[in-house]
Amino acid sequence: MPRSGEFVAWVIGWDLILEYALGAATVAVGWSGYLTSILHDLGLQFPAAFSAAPGTLVPIAEGGAVTAVFNLPAVLISLAVTSLLVIGIQESATVNSIIVFVKVPWSFAVIVVGSAFVDPSNWASFHSAKHREIRRVRLERHLPWAAVIFFAYIGFDAVSTAARRPKSAA
């Protein structure tokens, strides 16, 4: 009979596997949406039946809707990332570094450009009854997005544990 510590480790291990599977599937579906949107902007139409979850009604440009069979871009993206991971940790770490070096300047650019649209007149006192009601409405509106932000951090622990350690000099 396994000891209690082994059982807890087994449960946590499967919890992580399910977490990573859910996170990877969600990221692949998100990238699929971006890919089909970019293709649409370029004037290329991706078949609607192969761009969403099975059974989903996908609106088409001609009007009406078509029932999706499966999300082909998400499957292809998952296969590409899986192939990269199978090739090796060093290669996946290199690709991850490239993505970070591209993403960080864009994030700073969004902050800098977005700061030009900040209206300081909105920085009023938050203690009046009017502002308490505004805060309540904003909380109800933004609380679901807090869950989205929390979900966005799934996988960061995987990146940190996958980082390669330098070889020791000893």
ROSEKOL-18715 format. One record per residue: x, y, z of N, C-alpha, C in turn; residue in three letters; residue number from 1. Coordinates in steps of 0.02 Angstrom, whole numbers. Atoms other than C-alpha are relative to their C-alpha. Example, Ala and Ser with C-alpha at 12.3 -4.5 7.8 and 13.67 -1.06 7.14 Angstrom:
2
n_X; n_Y; n_Z; ca_X; ca_Y; ca_Z; c_X; c_Y; c_Z; aa; i
45; -59; 0; 615; -225; 390; 45; 60; 0; ala; 1 .
-42; -59; -3; 684; -53; 357; -39; 55; 37; ser; 2 .
***
This chain:
170
n_X; n_Y; n_Z; ca_X; ca_Y; ca_Z; c_X; c_Y; c_Z; aa; i
42; -60; 0; 0; 0; 0; 44; 62; 0; met; 1 .
-42; -60; 3; 72; 170; -47; -8; 44; 62; pro; 2 .
2; -47; -56; 116; 293; 89; -38; 62; -20; arg; 3 .
42; -58; 14; 14; 452; 104; 38; 52; -42; ser; 4 .
-39; -48; 39; 155; 559; 34; 3; -19; -74; gly; 5 .
-1; 23; 70; 163; 453; -124; -67; 13; -33; glu; 6 .
67; -13; 28; -25; 469; -147; -9; 73; -16; phe; 7 .
5; -73; 11; -18; 658; -129; 42; 19; -61; val; 8 .
-42; -14; 58; 125; 664; -255; -33; -24; -64; ala; 9 .
35; 27; 59; 26; 556; -375; -57; 46; -20; trp; 10 .
56; -46; 14; -126; 672; -360; 26; 65; -29; val; 11 .
-28; -63; 25; -19; 828; -385; 28; -9; -70; ile; 12 .
-25; 14; 67; 67; 748; -535; -55; 0; -52; gly; 13 .
55; 1; 47; -97; 713; -620; -34; 68; -5; trp; 14 .
28; -68; 2; -161; 885; -572; 41; 44; -48; asp; 15 .
-43; -39; 46; -11; 962; -663; -10; -21; -72; leu; 16 .
12; 24; 68; -39; 852; -815; -65; 29; -28; ile; 17 .
64; -27; 22; -221; 906; -825; 4; 76; -9; leu; 18 .
-8; -73; 6; -173; 1089; -795; 35; 18; -65; glu; 19 .
-38; -15; 61; -45; 1087; -935; -40; -18; -63; tyr; 20 .
41; 19; 58; -163; 996; -1054; -54; 53; -12; ala; 21 .
51; -52; 8; -301; 1124; -1022; 31; 65; -24; leu; 22 .
-34; -61; 21; -180; 1269; -1036; 24; -2; -72; gly; 23 .
-24; 7; 69; -103; 1204; -1197; -57; 1; -50; ala; 24 .
58; 0; 45; -273; 1173; -1275; -28; 70; -7; ala; 25 .
26; -68; 3; -331; 1348; -1230; 45; 46; -40; thr; 26 .
-47; -41; 38; -174; 1429; -1299; -4; -17; -74; val; 27 .
4; 20; 70; -187; 1328; -1460; -64; 27; -32; ala; 28 .
62; -28; 27; -369; 1382; -1483; 6; 75; -9; val; 29 .
-10; -72; 7; -320; 1563; -1451; 44; 17; -60; gly; 30 .
-43; -11; 58; -178; 1555; -1577; -38; -15; -65; trp; 31 .
40; 17; 59; -298; 1473; -1699; -45; 59; -20; ser; 32 .
42; -58; 14; -415; 1621; -1683; 40; 57; -30; gly; 33 .
-43; -52; 28; -272; 1742; -1714; 20; -17; -72; tyr; 34 .
-22; 20; 67; -212; 1643; -1864; -56; 8; -51; leu; 35 .
55; -7; 47; -383; 1635; -1946; -18; 73; -11; thr; 36 .
14; -72; 7; -408; 1821; -1911; 52; 34; -45; ser; 37 .
-53; -28; 42; -239; 1865; -1990; -11; -21; -72; ile; 38 .
13; 24; 68; -279; 1757; -2141; -59; 37; -30; leu; 39 .
58; -37; 25; -448; 1844; -2157; 20; 72; -19; his; 40 .
-24; -68; 15; -362; 2016; -2149; 42; 2; -63; asp; 41 .
-41; 3; 60; -245; 1959; -2288; -41; -20; -62; leu; 42 .
43; 18; 56; -395; 1911; -2395; -4; -75; -13; gly; 43 .
4; 73; 7; -375; 1724; -2371; -53; -27; 48; leu; 44 .
53; 28; -41; -524; 1626; -2308; 18; -71; 21; gln; 45 .
-12; 67; -25; -490; 1476; -2197; -69; -33; 5; phe; 46 .
66; 33; -3; -630; 1347; -2207; -29; 2; 71; pro; 47 .
31; -9; -65; -750; 1386; -2065; -13; -66; 35; ala; 48 .
13; 65; -30; -788; 1202; -2038; 61; -29; 36; ala; 49 .
-62; 25; -30; -606; 1175; -1988; 34; 53; 43; phe; 50 .
-30; -54; -39; -582; 1327; -1875; -32; 9; 69; ser; 51 .
31; -6; -66; -682; 1292; -1716; -12; -70; 29; ala; 52 .
12; 63; -34; -730; 1158; -1592; -56; -39; -35; ala; 53 .
52; 41; 32; -836; 1012; -1657; -70; 19; 24; pro; 54 .
69; -16; -16; -1019; 1055; -1665; -15; 74; 9; gly; 55 .
9; -72; -7; -992; 1243; -1650; -28; 30; -64; thr; 56 .
25; -35; 59; -1094; 1352; -1768; 46; 60; -13; leu; 57 .
-47; -53; 18; -969; 1465; -1857; -32; 43; -53; val; 58 .
29; -44; 52; -1037; 1618; -1949; 47; 5; -60; pro; 59 .
-40; -6; 61; -978; 1632; -2129; -14; 67; -33; ile; 60 .
5; -67; 31; -951; 1788; -2236; -62; 7; -43; ala; 61 .
57; -4; 45; -1092; 1745; -2356; -66; 3; 38; glu; 62 .
60; 3; -41; -1216; 1743; -2212; -14; -71; 20; gly; 63 .
14; 67; -24; -1280; 1597; -2115; 57; -25; 43; gly; 64 .
-52; 31; -41; -1171; 1476; -2019; 12; -71; -23; ala; 65 .
-18; 69; 15; -1083; 1310; -2040; 21; -34; 65; val; 66 .
-20; 37; -60; -1056; 1175; -1910; 72; -23; -7; thr; 67 .
-71; 16; 2; -873; 1152; -1868; 11; -75; 11; ala; 68 .
-19; 71; -7; -792; 980; -1884; 54; -6; 54; val; 69 .
-52; -5; -50; -632; 1017; -1786; 42; 61; -15; phe; 70 .
-41; -60; 5; -506; 1156; -1758; 69; -19; -27; asn; 71 .
-62; 21; 33; -369; 1117; -1884; 60; 44; 19; leu; 72 .
-58; -40; -21; -257; 1268; -1844; 24; -16; 70; pro; 73 .
-21; 17; -69; -258; 1223; -1658; 37; -66; 1; ala; 74 .
-34; 65; 3; -210; 1044; -1699; 70; 8; -29; val; 75 .
-65; -9; 32; -69; 1100; -1814; 48; 39; 46; leu; 76 .
-42; -38; -47; -5; 1226; -1686; 24; -45; 56; ile; 77 .
-19; 47; -53; -7; 1092; -1551; 53; -48; -24; ser; 78 .
-49; 46; 27; 88; 973; -1664; 68; 35; -11; leu; 79 .
-63; -37; 11; 217; 1108; -1707; 37; 11; 66; ala; 80 .
-32; -11; -65; 249; 1150; -1524; 25; -66; 29; val; 81 .
-21; 66; -24; 255; 965; -1478; 63; -22; -36; thr; 82 .
-60; 19; 38; 381; 935; -1618; 61; 38; 25; ser; 83 .
-55; -41; -27; 488; 1078; -1551; 24; -28; 67; leu; 84 .
-20; 28; -65; 485; 1002; -1377; 33; -68; -7; leu; 85 .
-30; 65; 10; 527; 830; -1444; 72; 7; -25; val; 86 .
-67; -12; 26; 678; 900; -1536; 50; 11; 57; ile; 87 .
-46; -8; -56; 754; 959; -1373; -16; 61; 42; gly; 88 .
11; -55; -47; 750; 1072; -1222; 39; 62; -21; ile; 89 .
-41; -57; 20; 891; 1182; -1287; -34; 39; -57; gln; 90 .
33; -33; 57; 798; 1217; -1450; -65; 35; 22; glu; 91 .
61; -32; -24; 633; 1252; -1361; 16; 61; 43; ser; 92 .
-20; -58; -40; 724; 1368; -1239; 22; 57; -45; ala; 93 .
-21; -51; 48; 801; 1460; -1388; -61; 34; -31; thr; 94 .
61; -29; 30; 630; 1483; -1470; -37; 42; 52; val; 95 .
32; -37; -53; 558; 1538; -1302; 36; 68; 10; asn; 96 .
-38; -62; -8; 698; 1668; -1285; -14; 49; -57; ser; 97 .
16; -43; 58; 664; 1734; -1461; -69; 31; 8; ile; 98 .
68; -26; -9; 479; 1751; -1422; -1; 54; 54; ile; 99 .
-3; -49; -53; 518; 1844; -1261; 33; 65; -25; val; 100 .
-33; -60; 26; 639; 1963; -1350; -43; 38; -49; phe; 101 .
47; -34; 45; 502; 2002; -1476; -58; 30; 41; val; 102 .
59; -20; -38; 363; 2014; -1347; 12; 59; 47; lys; 103 .
-13; -53; -49; 445; 2129; -1219; 0; 70; -31; val; 104 .
3; -68; 30; 477; 2278; -1336; -71; 19; -22; pro; 105 .
69; -15; 19; 299; 2264; -1402; -42; 17; 61; trp; 106 .
37; -15; -61; 231; 2263; -1224; 16; 71; 23; ser; 107 .
-18; -68; -19; 329; 2421; -1183; -29; 51; -49; phe; 108 .
29; -45; 49; 269; 2501; -1345; -75; 11; 14; ala; 109 .
72; -7; -16; 87; 2466; -1296; -8; 45; 61; val; 110 .
4; -42; -60; 118; 2545; -1125; 13; 73; -17; ile; 111 .
-18; -69; 18; 201; 2699; -1199; -55; 33; -42; val; 112 .
53; -29; 43; 70; 2726; -1334; -65; 7; 39; val; 113 .
62; -4; -39; -72; 2686; -1214; 0; 55; 52; gly; 114 .
-3; -53; -50; -10; 2812; -1087; -21; 68; -30; ser; 115 .
22; -62; 32; -48; 2949; -1214; -76; 7; 3; ala; 116 .
73; -1; -1; -232; 2903; -1198; -29; 3; 71; phe; 117 .
23; -4; -69; -241; 2917; -1008; -26; 70; 12; val; 118 .
31; -64; -15; -358; 3056; -951; 6; 14; 74; asp; 119 .
-9; -14; -72; -298; 3130; -784; -62; 27; 34; pro; 120 .
61; -25; -33; -470; 3207; -755; -40; -57; 30; ser; 121 .
34; 57; -30; -529; 3031; -713; 30; -19; 67; asn; 122 .
-33; 16; -62; -413; 3029; -563; -33; 40; 57; trp; 123 .
37; -37; -51; -547; 3097; -445; 0; -40; 65; ala; 124 .
4; 34; -64; -579; 3053; -264; -45; -62; -6; ser; 125 .
39; 61; 3; -643; 2876; -241; -40; -12; 64; phe; 126 .
34; 8; -64; -727; 2908; -74; -72; 22; -1; his; 127 .
68; -23; 2; -890; 2988; -129; -48; -58; -16; ser; 128 .
51; 52; 13; -1053; 2889; -144; -3; -15; -74; ala; 129 .
1; 10; 73; -1049; 2915; -332; 56; -47; -21; lys; 130 .
-57; 42; 19; -876; 2838; -345; -4; -70; 30; his; 131 .
9; 68; -27; -923; 2693; -230; -44; -41; -47; arg; 132 .
43; 36; 48; -1062; 2646; -353; 39; -15; -64; glu; 133 .
-41; 13; 60; -942; 2664; -499; 47; -58; 14; ile; 134 .
-46; 55; -16; -817; 2550; -409; -37; -67; 3; arg; 135 .
39; 62; -3; -954; 2421; -376; -15; -26; -69; arg; 136 .
15; 20; 69; -1005; 2418; -559; 63; -24; -35; val; 137 .
-63; 20; 32; -824; 2410; -617; 24; -67; 27; arg; 138 .
-20; 64; -29; -789; 2268; -496; -40; -57; -31; leu; 139 .
42; 51; 30; -937; 2169; -563; 20; -13; -73; glu; 140 .
-18; 6; 70; -879; 2203; -740; 70; -30; -10; arg; 141 .
-69; 20; 9; -694; 2169; -714; 21; -62; 38; his; 142 .
-18; 59; -38; -694; 2026; -589; 8; -63; -44; leu; 143 .
-11; 59; 43; -719; 1893; -725; 66; 5; -38; pro; 144 .
-64; -7; 35; -567; 1965; -815; 58; -16; 45; trp; 145 .
-53; 19; -46; -464; 1937; -658; 12; -75; -5; ala; 146 .
-8; 73; 10; -497; 1751; -683; 38; -14; -64; ala; 147 .
-36; 9; 63; -435; 1767; -861; 74; 14; 10; val; 148 .
-70; -17; -13; -275; 1851; -802; 33; -56; 41; ile; 149 .
-26; 55; -40; -252; 1715; -671; 15; -60; -45; phe; 150 .
-8; 57; 45; -275; 1583; -806; 59; 11; -48; phe; 151 .
-55; -15; 46; -147; 1671; -916; 68; -20; 29; ala; 152 .
-64; 18; -31; -10; 1627; -790; 12; -75; 3; tyr; 153 .
-11; 73; 0; -35; 1439; -809; 57; -15; -47; ile; 154 .
-55; 20; 42; 124; 1366; -875; 65; 36; 14; gly; 155 .
-62; -35; -15; 249; 1493; -810; 46; -43; 43; phe; 156 .
-42; 45; -39; 308; 1364; -685; 33; -52; -44; asp; 157 .
-30; 48; 46; 338; 1244; -829; 59; 30; -36; ala; 158 .
-55; -33; 34; 447; 1371; -917; 61; 4; 46; val; 159 .
-56; -7; -47; 551; 1399; -761; 33; -67; 15; ser; 160 .
-30; 65; -14; 575; 1213; -729; 32; -30; -61; thr; 161 .
-29; 27; 61; 617; 1178; -911; 66; 35; -18; ala; 162 .
-62; -37; 16; 759; 1305; -912; 60; -44; 14; ala; 163 .
-59; 43; -6; 925; 1221; -936; 49; 29; 50; arg; 164 .
-51; -22; -48; 1051; 1230; -795; 67; -1; -35; arg; 165 .
-67; 1; 28; 1227; 1279; -843; 41; -56; 32; pro; 166 .
-43; 54; -26; 1356; 1141; -823; 47; 30; 52; lys; 167 .
-43; -25; -53; 1455; 1159; -664; 74; -8; -20; ser; 168 .
-72; 0; 17; 1641; 1194; -673; 36; -56; 36; ala; 169 .
-34; 52; -40; 1679; 1057; -547; 4; -66; -34; ala; 170 .
***
